[in-house]
């Protein structure tokens, strides 16, 4: 009735492999269900990229002399990420840490504004804003 140790080790490996495969199959669906706001934000960013590139291909952005297609994309992507941050802060069901999205939004906005305003003006302001945010949240988080 005792099982060969080699057979037992193989069956345990097979079980682990099956569980891993099940986890990989469910991962996208579970991520969507767990965090639909993040998935929706990135879907909107991809759609925005498509709209901007299409508008640029049809020369619809020529009436804006300072704004190039990629700058407009980064401005829109930064705006979408800021909207996601605001929604996360407003709705407790979607509450998660927002620091990463806020920093990425700031970087995207800086890239987008880079074609309008000189980089030497934008980059320091963005870095100061990110540092101030991290400092403030650091002090608020560690309060007793």
Backbone bond lengths (Angstrom), bond angles and torsions (degrees), N, CA, C in turn:
res aa  C-N    CA-C-N  psi(-1)  N-CA   C-N-CA  omega(-1)  CA-C   N-CA-C  phi
1 X - - - 1.442 - - 1.509 112.77 -
2 X 1.319 116.94 -16.36 1.461 117.96 177.89 1.521 108.77 -77.08
3 X 1.317 113.65 144.14 1.451 120.06 -177.11 1.524 109.28 -95.27
4 X 1.301 115.10 144.00 1.464 120.98 178.39 1.534 108.81 -60.35
5 X 1.340 118.82 131.50 1.475 120.46 -178.13 1.528 113.09 -57.34
6 X 1.316 117.48 -34.97 1.463 120.48 179.87 1.528 110.92 -66.60
7 X 1.323 116.34 -39.88 1.465 120.83 178.58 1.520 109.91 -66.65
8 X 1.344 116.87 -40.45 1.459 121.32 179.83 1.532 110.42 -63.55
9 X 1.326 118.13 -42.29 1.466 122.41 179.19 1.524 109.96 -63.98
10 X 1.346 117.29 -42.48 1.465 120.49 178.35 1.520 111.45 -62.99
11 X 1.349 117.31 -42.59 1.462 119.67 -178.79 1.526 110.69 -67.40
12 X 1.342 118.03 -35.40 1.460 120.32 176.24 1.525 110.83 -65.99
13 X 1.315 117.27 -39.10 1.460 121.03 177.57 1.524 110.51 -65.05
14 X 1.344 116.26 -41.00 1.459 120.15 178.51 1.521 110.73 -62.49
15 X 1.335 117.04 -42.02 1.461 120.59 178.69 1.519 111.13 -63.39
16 X 1.329 116.97 -43.11 1.458 120.87 178.44 1.520 110.89 -63.08
17 X 1.334 116.64 -40.57 1.453 120.76 179.76 1.526 110.50 -66.02
18 X 1.331 117.67 -40.63 1.456 120.69 178.15 1.525 111.10 -63.60
19 X 1.336 116.71 -42.71 1.460 119.92 179.05 1.525 110.66 -63.76
20 X 1.325 116.68 -40.16 1.462 121.03 178.51 1.524 110.65 -63.60
21 X 1.328 117.43 -42.13 1.466 121.05 179.04 1.527 110.56 -64.59
22 X 1.346 117.01 -40.83 1.464 119.91 177.35 1.516 110.70 -62.60
23 X 1.330 115.77 -41.42 1.455 120.11 -179.72 1.523 110.35 -63.59
24 X 1.329 118.23 -41.90 1.460 121.67 179.80 1.524 111.46 -66.31
25 X 1.333 117.06 -36.69 1.457 120.29 179.32 1.517 111.35 -66.00
26 X 1.318 117.58 -37.47 1.453 121.58 -176.36 1.521 112.89 -86.64
27 X 1.310 117.80 -13.28 1.451 120.44 -167.19 1.536 113.49 -56.72
28 X 1.321 119.63 -48.41 1.461 120.61 -178.35 1.515 110.71 -66.04
29 X 1.317 116.77 -44.40 1.458 120.50 -179.62 1.519 110.93 -63.95
30 X 1.330 116.83 -42.38 1.456 120.11 179.34 1.525 111.06 -66.74
31 X 1.319 117.08 -40.47 1.460 120.08 179.36 1.523 110.04 -62.18
32 X 1.322 116.31 -40.93 1.465 120.05 179.22 1.521 110.10 -62.84
33 X 1.343 116.82 -43.79 1.461 120.10 -179.99 1.518 111.93 -68.94
34 X 1.325 116.81 -37.28 1.461 119.81 -178.73 1.523 112.02 -73.48
35 X 1.306 117.67 -36.62 1.463 120.64 -176.74 1.525 110.99 -139.59
36 X 1.332 116.98 71.43 1.465 118.80 -178.99 1.524 112.63 -67.80
37 X 1.325 117.27 -24.44 1.455 120.19 -179.27 1.533 111.44 -66.29
38 X 1.317 116.98 -43.44 1.457 120.89 178.02 1.530 111.16 -65.02
39 X 1.325 116.09 -44.21 1.469 119.65 179.05 1.531 110.74 -63.06
40 X 1.329 116.51 -40.12 1.460 119.93 179.20 1.528 111.21 -66.79
41 X 1.336 116.98 -38.57 1.463 120.08 179.95 1.528 110.32 -63.37
42 X 1.327 117.35 -44.63 1.464 119.21 -179.46 1.521 111.56 -70.90
43 X 1.321 117.51 -31.61 1.464 119.94 174.38 1.526 109.91 -64.79
44 X 1.340 116.56 -41.56 1.465 120.09 177.73 1.530 111.65 -65.26
45 X 1.326 116.88 -36.98 1.467 119.84 178.13 1.523 110.39 -64.12
46 X 1.328 117.11 -42.80 1.471 119.63 177.00 1.522 111.61 -63.76
47 X 1.322 116.52 -41.84 1.463 119.85 178.24 1.527 110.33 -64.25
48 X 1.331 116.89 -40.74 1.459 121.01 178.25 1.528 110.56 -61.11
49 X 1.342 116.16 -41.42 1.462 120.05 177.61 1.528 110.08 -59.80
50 X 1.317 116.85 -43.46 1.455 120.38 178.82 1.512 112.57 -62.99
51 X 1.331 116.80 -42.79 1.470 121.24 179.76 1.524 110.38 -63.66
52 X 1.332 116.86 -45.08 1.466 120.46 -178.69 1.529 110.87 -65.09
53 X 1.320 116.74 -44.67 1.465 119.04 179.58 1.523 111.82 -64.91
54 X 1.318 116.65 -38.09 1.457 120.21 177.27 1.526 110.77 -65.27
55 X 1.333 116.23 -43.33 1.469 119.72 178.24 1.521 110.88 -63.48
56 X 1.310 116.75 -36.99 1.466 119.76 178.62 1.532 110.60 -68.48
57 X 1.322 117.46 -38.19 1.463 120.57 178.52 1.517 112.19 -64.83
58 X 1.328 117.35 -31.42 1.465 121.25 179.08 1.528 111.94 -93.93
59 X 1.341 116.59 11.95 1.472 122.47 177.91 1.522 112.73 58.37
60 X 1.305 117.29 32.71 1.460 120.91 178.44 1.534 112.00 -82.54
61 X 1.313 117.37 -10.66 1.469 120.47 -179.09 1.527 112.23 -98.21
62 X 1.318 117.40 5.98 1.458 120.77 -177.76 1.525 112.54 -68.76
63 X 1.315 117.89 -22.60 1.461 120.51 -178.36 1.532 112.03 -76.44
64 X 1.327 117.07 -10.42 1.472 120.92 176.09 1.523 107.10 -105.56
65 X 1.326 118.49 97.85 1.470 120.08 -170.96 1.527 114.47 -67.35
66 X 1.305 119.33 -32.69 1.462 121.15 -175.35 1.519 113.95 -89.12
67 X 1.311 117.79 -12.34 1.456 120.90 -171.59 1.524 110.62 -109.02
68 X 1.320 115.25 121.55 1.457 121.05 175.57 1.524 108.28 -92.76
69 X 1.325 116.23 169.54 1.456 120.60 -178.41 1.513 113.33 -60.55
70 X 1.335 116.67 -46.00 1.464 118.96 -178.18 1.518 111.77 -68.73
71 X 1.312 117.21 -33.54 1.460 119.86 176.83 1.524 110.34 -64.45
72 X 1.324 115.52 -42.70 1.456 120.25 178.03 1.529 110.97 -64.01
73 X 1.325 115.95 -38.95 1.467 119.27 176.92 1.523 110.82 -60.25
74 X 1.343 117.17 -48.91 1.459 119.91 -177.32 1.528 111.78 -66.28
75 X 1.329 117.67 -35.70 1.461 119.84 175.63 1.536 110.62 -62.44
76 X 1.324 116.24 -44.87 1.464 120.29 179.37 1.519 112.28 -66.40
77 X 1.333 116.86 -41.65 1.462 120.70 179.10 1.526 110.56 -63.51
78 X 1.326 116.86 -41.57 1.468 120.24 176.38 1.514 111.30 -62.98
79 X 1.325 116.28 -40.41 1.471 120.16 177.37 1.520 112.27 -63.90
80 X 1.322 117.17 -40.51 1.469 121.06 178.31 1.523 110.48 -64.30
81 X 1.328 117.16 -41.69 1.464 119.94 178.68 1.527 111.57 -66.92
82 X 1.323 117.54 -36.76 1.468 119.73 176.16 1.526 110.12 -65.99
83 X 1.323 116.70 -38.71 1.466 120.30 176.07 1.528 110.60 -61.46
84 X 1.328 116.79 -41.04 1.467 119.88 177.05 1.528 110.78 -62.19
85 X 1.316 117.40 -42.18 1.464 121.32 178.66 1.529 110.23 -61.34
86 X 1.328 116.73 -45.14 1.470 120.81 179.81 1.526 110.30 -61.71
87 X 1.341 117.26 -44.22 1.463 120.00 179.44 1.526 111.29 -64.07
88 X 1.331 117.41 -37.58 1.468 120.73 177.54 1.524 111.17 -63.99
89 X 1.313 116.57 -36.59 1.459 119.73 -179.90 1.527 112.06 -76.34
90 X 1.322 117.12 -29.36 1.469 120.53 -178.31 1.525 113.67 -81.75
91 X 1.321 117.36 -36.39 1.458 121.07 -174.44 1.529 110.86 -108.54
92 X 1.331 117.56 113.68 1.471 120.54 -177.98 1.525 113.74 -60.23
93 X 1.318 118.66 -27.81 1.468 120.73 -179.19 1.528 111.35 -63.85
94 X 1.326 117.36 -27.11 1.462 121.20 -177.63 1.528 112.16 -107.25
95 X 1.322 117.22 11.83 1.455 120.46 -175.55 1.521 111.64 -67.04
96 X 1.304 115.34 123.68 1.460 124.93 176.56 1.517 106.90 -150.35
97 X 1.329 118.04 166.62 1.464 118.82 176.05 1.532 111.12 -58.87
98 X 1.322 116.28 137.17 1.459 120.54 -175.22 1.525 113.28 -115.52
99 X 1.310 117.41 2.11 1.465 120.22 -175.68 1.520 112.31 -58.38
100 X 1.321 117.24 -46.52 1.459 120.69 -179.11 1.517 112.58 -60.97
101 X 1.338 116.84 -44.73 1.468 120.03 179.28 1.521 111.25 -66.77
102 X 1.318 116.16 -35.90 1.457 119.42 179.70 1.526 110.96 -67.19
103 X 1.313 117.27 -41.17 1.464 120.77 178.27 1.531 110.11 -66.65
104 X 1.338 116.83 -43.37 1.462 119.67 178.41 1.524 110.97 -63.37
105 X 1.338 117.34 -39.29 1.462 120.68 177.05 1.520 110.69 -62.38
106 X 1.321 116.92 -41.57 1.467 120.34 178.66 1.525 111.30 -63.72
107 X 1.311 116.62 -41.12 1.469 120.42 178.47 1.528 109.97 -64.86
108 X 1.334 116.85 -45.17 1.470 119.82 178.65 1.527 111.16 -61.22
109 X 1.331 116.65 -43.23 1.462 119.18 179.24 1.522 111.05 -64.87
110 X 1.329 116.95 -37.82 1.465 120.03 178.09 1.520 110.76 -64.09
111 X 1.326 116.68 -41.93 1.469 120.08 177.77 1.521 109.86 -63.88
112 X 1.319 116.66 -43.14 1.456 120.65 -179.85 1.518 112.98 -64.57
113 X 1.320 116.25 -39.22 1.462 119.95 -179.89 1.528 112.40 -79.57
114 X 1.321 116.54 -11.06 1.459 120.98 -178.38 1.512 113.89 -60.46
115 X 1.325 118.35 -28.76 1.464 119.70 179.51 1.531 111.92 -82.70
116 X 1.329 116.29 -16.62 1.465 120.13 -179.72 1.530 110.60 -95.45
117 X 1.318 115.54 -47.21 1.458 121.98 -177.68 1.527 107.22 -114.80
118 X 1.293 116.67 148.63 1.462 121.70 -178.86 1.527 110.23 -60.73
119 X 1.334 116.15 138.41 1.466 122.39 -179.92 1.519 111.79 -56.28
120 X 1.318 116.37 -33.89 1.462 119.10 -177.11 1.516 111.73 -66.59
121 X 1.312 118.10 -16.45 1.466 121.43 176.10 1.528 111.04 -93.79
122 X 1.327 117.20 -37.81 1.465 121.84 -174.70 1.522 111.98 -74.81
123 X 1.324 117.84 -49.72 1.464 121.27 -173.02 1.525 113.04 -57.29
124 X 1.332 120.90 -46.77 1.461 119.11 179.07 1.523 113.29 -63.44
125 X 1.330 116.86 -37.92 1.468 119.92 179.81 1.523 110.17 -64.79
126 X 1.326 117.18 -42.90 1.463 120.87 178.83 1.525 110.51 -64.17
127 X 1.328 117.03 -44.00 1.466 119.87 178.70 1.525 111.84 -62.81
128 X 1.325 117.40 -40.71 1.466 120.69 177.65 1.525 110.27 -64.20
129 X 1.330 117.28 -42.38 1.465 120.83 -179.70 1.532 111.18 -64.37
130 X 1.322 117.35 -43.13 1.462 120.91 178.93 1.529 109.91 -64.38
131 X 1.319 117.48 -45.12 1.461 120.68 178.72 1.516 112.29 -62.24
132 X 1.328 117.07 -42.15 1.463 120.45 178.35 1.530 110.87 -63.33
133 X 1.314 116.16 -41.99 1.461 119.70 178.66 1.532 110.68 -61.95
134 X 1.328 116.93 -46.39 1.465 120.51 179.96 1.524 111.27 -63.49
135 X 1.324 117.22 -38.72 1.454 121.40 178.88 1.524 111.15 -65.55
136 X 1.304 116.69 -46.68 1.466 121.01 -179.33 1.522 110.95 -64.29
137 X 1.323 117.20 -47.43 1.470 118.94 179.96 1.525 111.40 -66.63
138 X 1.332 117.28 -32.06 1.452 119.85 176.73 1.521 112.12 -64.28
139 X 1.322 116.88 -42.18 1.461 120.09 178.40 1.524 111.65 -70.72
140 X 1.305 117.33 -39.54 1.469 120.03 -178.68 1.521 112.02 -70.51
141 X 1.310 117.37 -33.87 1.447 121.38 -177.00 1.529 111.83 -70.71
142 X 1.325 118.61 -33.24 1.458 121.98 -174.22 1.524 113.32 -94.04
143 X 1.301 116.57 13.75 1.464 119.75 177.05 1.513 110.25 -71.37
144 X 1.350 116.51 138.82 1.481 118.36 178.92 1.500 112.66 -73.49
